[in-house]
Amino acid sequence: MKIWLFLAVAIVSEVIATSSLKASEGFTRLGPSLLTGAGYLLAFYMLSLTLRQIPVGVAYALWSGVGIVLVSIVGWVLYGQKLDAPAMIGMGLIVAGVLVMNLMSKSVAH
């Protein structure tokens, strides 16, 4: 169960880092720039711990899929970026794919 916590921390850290990357304005703002670097370091470290038990393809699919959805939501909430119908449908398909992998695949460590 701890392995899923590692993956969750990796995902949240990556979302924070990516959101801070926009706020860093090309690394010209110190605070967001430091948060970006720290977030990516933590994300990759936690992802590396996850890979001890979850196959790399599965872990990366979950990490990137959930991250895409969360970063899109952050962009919408914090930066006012619009999400049109095709974007919403695409994110729905990503979520569906993550659910299929978690609930039905024998490749996922449970």
N, C-alpha and C positions, 0 to 999 in steps of 0.2 A: 504493500500500500504506500510505503514511503516513496517508491519510485514515481508514483503519480503526483505526489507533492513536488518532487524535483522537477517534473515536466511542467506542472502548473507554474512554479516559480520561474522557470525558463521562459515560458510564454509571456507571463506578466512583465518580466524584466525586458523582454524584447519589445513589447508593446510600449512600455515607458520609454525605452531608448529611442525607438522610431518616432514616437510623438515628440520627444525632446529634440530630435534631429531637426524637425521642422522649426521648432522654437529657437534653435541655435543660430538660425539665419546664416548658414554657411560657416559655422564655427566662429562667428564674430561675437557671440554672447557667451561669457564664461560659464555661468550657471547651467544653462541648458546643454552646453558642450560637455561639461563634466558629467552631467547626468546621462548623456548619451553614451559616453565611454564606459562609465560604471555599469550602466544597464546592459550594454552588449557583453561586457566581461562576465557579469553574473549570469546572463542568459546562456552564453556558450559553456560556462563552467557547469551550470545545472544541467544543460543538455548532455554534456559529456558524462555526468553521473547517471543520467537516464539511460544512456546507451549501454550501461552494464547489464541491463536486463531486457530492454526492449530493442528489437531489431532496428537498425538505423533508418531504413525506409519507412517503417511505421512511425517511429518517433518523429522523424522529420516531417512526414505528412501531417501528423497531428499538430506539431509545433507551428508549421507554416500555415496550415488551414485555419486553425483557431486564431492565430496571430493576424491573418488577413482580415478576418471578420472583426476582431476587436480593434485593430488599427482603423478600419473603415468607420466603425462606430465613434471612436475618439475623434477622427477627422471631422465627422458630422457634428458632434457635440461641441468640441473645443474650437474648431476652425471654420465651422459653418459650411463645410464641403457638402455638396449635394450628392444624394444617392438616388439614381433613377431606377426605374423598374428593372431593366436588365442587370444592373449592379445588385439589386436586392435578390433577384432570381439566382444570379451566379453565386452569391453568398449563401443562399439557401441550399444550393447544390453542394457547396463546400461542406456545410454543416451536415447534410445528408451523408456525404461521403465519410466524414469523420465518425458519424454514428454507425454506419454500416461496418466500418473497420473495427470499431470498439465492440460492437454487439455481435458480429457474425464471423469475424476473421479469426482463424486459429493462429495467425501470425502475432497477434497482440498478447503480451504477457498479462495474465489476470491474477 
